[in-house]
Amino acid sequence: MYWYHYTLIGILFVAIIYFSISYIFYQKIFIHFNKKKRKLVDHESDFYKASYDWFVKIPKEDVYIKSYDNLKLHGYFIPSLDKNSDNLAIVIHGYQSQATDMIIIAKLYSDLGFKVLMIDLRGHGQSEGKFTSMGYYEKYDLKKWINFANRNYGATTKILLHGVSMGAAMSMMVSTMNIKNNLKYLVLDSGFTYFSRSLICSLKQKVLSIFIPGVSFWTFILHRFTLKGISPLKAMKKSEVPFLIIQGDKDKPVPLKMAEEIYIQAKTENKRLLVIEGATHAKAFEKDKDLVVNTIIECITEEFKIKKSLLKNM
């Protein structure tokens, strides 16, 4: 054998090792993400118990849609106490979470007179799905939920999206899609600029970032999307939907600089950035509930014409 034969064999061996390790990472992130059930919200804790008790007792309805690839997606619809309300909040959880983890957020909007739709993302909660795409395909699912809401809850409905982490990312991405212009506001809690950057920030050993191109190779081969395509910041440069960013300054997967980048580069003039000191990823609401709630109310009261009588009881 010539020297270049050994070189080719060496390159092939390294490539096999590289893409094998990349496949393991791909599986862990996109396929086996819910293999070990994580309890992200303790409904028995003092902070969450009152809202969970409220959720158990209130009238609500299990609702379902079919995704573009024929998955059965689940959600909860909570009607407004005001039957004449045209306001709807779609509440969207994050990675490895589920709709019921967002009960405390749903109660906030219900108390403000909104109809509320809490959705389980594909592969999460009661929704079907064998993989997650970290918002890439989920944005199409969210578009279908918005269309479902328009058909079922009124064409004049004014819609607010409140998303956390991946839920915030897909809210940003859907805002530039071809949807009815009744999407009026985005509340974005811990949303990343690009998933690939967030993934690097999440790694304890940064040297493992060399496998990210390999992970993207597998997502493209197996699901027809790349990590580069999960790009909320790109959408926000075009989006004209007003928004509030809620961001903890101790967030590791989504550092504060990402929130600042979204805020600065977003096209809309109607925008606000709320930084919660000491809050880690998606924990701003727990860290300073009063500040978060008051800021949300301040930002949305005019657009959604929230009644003063409801504000007095908050």
C-alpha positions in Angstrom: 0.0 0.0 0.0 1.1 3.5 -0.8 1.4 6.3 1.8 -1.8 8.0 0.6 -3.8 4.8 1.2 -2.8 5.0 4.9 -3.8 8.7 4.9 -7.2 7.9 3.4 -7.8 5.1 5.9 -6.8 7.4 8.7 -9.1 10.2 7.5 -12.0 7.7 7.1 -11.3 6.3 10.6 -11.4 9.8 12.2 -14.6 10.7 10.2 -16.3 7.5 11.5 -15.4 8.4 15.1 -16.4 12.0 14.6 -19.8 11.3 13.1 -20.5 8.5 15.6 -19.9 10.7 18.6 -22.0 13.5 16.8 -24.8 11.0 16.4 -24.8 10.2 20.1 -25.1 13.9 20.9 -27.9 14.3 18.3 -29.8 11.4 19.9 -29.4 12.8 23.4 -30.6 16.3 22.4 -33.3 15.7 19.8 -34.5 12.1 20.4 -34.0 11.1 24.0 -34.6 14.5 25.5 -37.5 13.2 27.6 -36.1 9.8 28.4 -35.4 10.8 32.0 -38.5 12.6 33.2 -37.5 15.9 34.8 -39.8 17.7 37.2 -39.2 21.3 36.2 -42.2 22.6 38.3 -43.2 21.4 41.8 -46.9 22.1 42.0 -46.8 21.3 45.7 -44.4 24.1 46.5 -45.7 27.3 48.1 -44.9 29.3 45.0 -46.9 27.1 42.6 -49.6 25.4 44.7 -52.3 28.1 44.6 -52.2 28.3 40.8 -52.3 24.5 40.4 -55.3 24.3 42.7 -56.9 27.0 40.5 -56.2 25.0 37.4 -57.7 21.8 38.8 -61.0 23.6 39.6 -61.5 25.9 36.7 -63.6 25.0 33.6 -61.2 23.9 30.8 -61.2 21.8 27.6 -58.7 19.4 26.1 -58.2 20.5 22.5 -56.3 18.9 19.6 -54.9 19.7 16.2 -53.0 17.7 13.5 -49.5 18.9 12.7 -48.3 19.2 9.1 -46.8 15.7 9.5 -50.0 14.2 11.0 -49.0 14.3 14.7 -51.8 14.7 17.2 -50.9 17.8 19.2 -52.6 18.5 22.5 -53.5 21.7 24.4 -55.8 23.1 27.1 -58.3 25.8 26.4 -59.4 28.0 29.4 -62.3 30.3 28.5 -62.4 33.9 29.8 -64.7 34.9 32.6 -65.6 37.8 30.4 -67.6 36.2 27.5 -67.1 39.3 25.4 -63.3 39.2 25.7 -61.4 39.2 22.4 -58.0 38.6 24.0 -56.3 35.3 23.8 -52.9 34.3 25.3 -51.2 31.3 23.9 -48.8 30.0 26.5 -45.8 28.0 25.3 -43.4 25.9 27.4 -39.8 25.1 26.8 -37.5 22.1 26.2 -38.2 19.0 28.3 -41.2 20.8 29.8 -45.0 20.5 29.3 -48.1 22.7 29.2 -48.9 22.2 32.9 -45.6 23.6 33.9 -47.0 26.9 32.6 -50.1 27.0 34.8 -48.9 30.0 36.9 -48.5 32.0 33.6 -51.9 30.8 32.4 -53.5 32.1 35.6 -51.9 35.5 35.2 -53.5 36.0 31.8 -56.8 34.5 32.9 -56.9 36.9 35.8 -56.4 39.7 33.2 -59.5 38.6 31.3 -57.8 36.6 28.6 -58.9 33.4 27.1 -55.9 31.1 27.5 -54.5 28.3 25.3 -51.8 26.2 26.8 -50.1 23.9 24.3 -47.9 20.7 24.6 -45.1 20.9 22.0 -44.5 17.9 19.8 -42.8 15.1 21.8 -43.8 16.8 25.1 -46.7 16.3 27.5 -49.7 14.7 25.8 -48.6 15.6 22.2 -47.3 13.0 19.8 -43.9 13.1 18.3 -40.6 11.2 18.4 -38.2 14.1 18.1 -37.9 17.8 18.9 -36.4 20.3 16.5 -35.9 23.1 19.1 -38.4 25.3 17.4 -37.7 24.7 13.7 -40.7 22.6 13.0 -42.5 23.6 16.1 -43.0 27.1 14.6 -45.2 25.5 12.0 -47.2 23.7 14.7 -47.6 27.1 16.5 -48.9 28.6 13.2 -51.5 25.9 13.1 -52.5 26.6 16.7 -52.9 30.3 15.8 -55.1 29.3 12.8 -57.1 27.0 15.1 -57.6 29.8 17.6 -58.8 32.1 14.8 -61.4 29.5 13.6 -62.6 28.5 17.0 -62.4 31.6 19.2 -63.2 34.4 16.8 -61.6 36.0 13.8 -61.3 39.3 15.7 -59.3 37.7 18.5 -56.2 39.6 19.6 -53.4 37.1 20.3 -50.5 37.3 22.7 -47.8 34.7 22.7 -46.0 34.0 26.0 -43.1 31.6 25.4 -40.3 30.4 27.7 -36.9 29.3 26.3 -37.7 27.2 23.2 -41.2 28.5 23.4 -39.9 32.0 23.2 -37.7 31.0 20.2 -40.6 29.6 18.2 -42.7 32.6 19.1 -40.1 34.9 17.5 -39.8 32.7 14.4 -43.6 32.4 13.9 -44.0 36.2 14.0 -42.6 36.6 10.5 -44.6 33.7 9.0 -47.7 34.3 6.8 -50.3 34.5 9.6 -53.4 36.7 10.2 -52.3 40.1 11.5 -54.1 39.6 14.8 -50.8 38.6 16.5 -50.4 41.7 18.7 -47.7 41.0 21.3 -44.8 38.6 22.3 -43.6 38.0 25.8 -40.3 36.3 25.4 -38.7 34.7 28.5 -35.1 33.4 28.0 -35.3 33.1 24.3 -32.0 32.3 22.4 -30.7 34.1 19.3 -29.5 30.9 17.5 -29.8 27.4 19.0 -26.2 26.5 18.0 -24.9 29.3 20.2 -27.1 28.4 23.1 -25.9 24.8 22.8 -22.3 25.9 23.0 -23.1 28.0 26.1 -24.8 24.9 27.7 -21.8 22.7 27.3 -19.8 22.2 30.5 -16.7 21.2 28.4 -16.5 23.7 25.5 -14.2 21.4 23.5 -17.3 19.3 22.7 -18.5 22.2 20.5 -16.4 20.7 17.7 -19.2 18.1 17.4 -21.9 20.7 16.7 -21.4 20.6 12.9 -21.7 16.9 13.1 -24.9 17.2 15.1 -26.2 19.5 12.4 -25.2 17.0 9.7 -27.4 14.4 11.4 -30.4 16.7 11.9 -30.2 17.5 8.2 -29.9 13.9 7.0 -32.6 12.6 9.3 -35.0 15.6 9.7 -34.1 18.0 6.9 -33.1 21.0 9.1 -29.8 22.3 10.3 -28.9 24.0 13.6 -28.2 27.2 11.7 -31.8 27.2 10.6 -33.0 27.5 14.2 -32.6 31.3 14.1 -35.0 33.5 16.1 -32.7 36.5 15.8 -33.0 36.4 12.0 -36.7 36.5 12.4 -36.7 39.4 14.8 -34.7 41.5 12.4 -37.8 41.4 10.2 -40.6 41.1 12.7 -42.8 44.1 13.4 -44.7 42.5 16.4 -44.1 44.4 19.7 -42.4 42.4 22.4 -41.1 42.3 26.0 -38.0 40.3 26.7 -37.7 38.8 30.2 -34.1 37.8 31.0 -32.1 36.6 34.0 -28.6 37.9 34.3 -27.4 34.5 35.6 -28.7 32.5 32.6 -26.0 30.2 31.3 -27.8 28.5 28.2 -29.1 31.9 27.1 -26.7 34.6 28.4 -27.9 38.2 28.8 -25.9 39.3 25.8 -28.3 37.2 23.6 -31.3 39.1 25.0 -29.5 42.4 24.4 -28.7 41.3 20.8 -32.3 40.5 20.1 -33.5 43.8 21.6 -31.0 45.9 19.7 -31.4 44.3 16.3 -35.2 43.7 16.4 -37.0 45.7 13.7 -40.0 46.9 15.8 -39.8 50.2 17.7 -42.2 48.9 20.4 -39.9 46.8 22.5 -38.7 46.4 26.0 -36.0 44.4 27.9 -36.5 43.4 31.5 -33.4 42.0 33.3 -34.0 40.2 36.5 -30.9 40.2 38.8 -29.9 36.8 40.1 -32.3 34.8 37.9 -31.0 31.7 36.1 -32.5 30.1 32.9 -36.3 30.5 32.8 -36.4 31.4 36.5 -37.1 35.1 36.3 -40.8 34.7 37.3 -39.8 32.7 40.4 -37.0 35.2 41.3 -39.1 38.4 41.1 -42.8 37.6 40.3 -44.1 41.0 41.2 -41.7 42.9 38.9 -42.3 40.5 36.0 -46.1 40.6 36.4 -46.2 44.4 36.8 -44.0 44.9 33.7 -46.1 42.6 31.6 -49.2 44.4 32.7 -47.6 47.8 31.9 -46.6 46.6 28.4 -49.9 45.0 27.3 -52.7 47.0 29.1 -53.2 49.6 26.3 -53.1 47.1 23.4 -55.4 44.6 25.0 -57.6 47.2 26.7 -57.4 45.4 30.1 -60.1 46.6 32.5 -59.1 48.6 35.5 -61.3 46.5 37.7 -59.2 43.5 36.9 -55.9 45.3 37.6 -57.1 46.3 41.0 -57.3 42.6 42.0 -53.8 41.7 40.8 
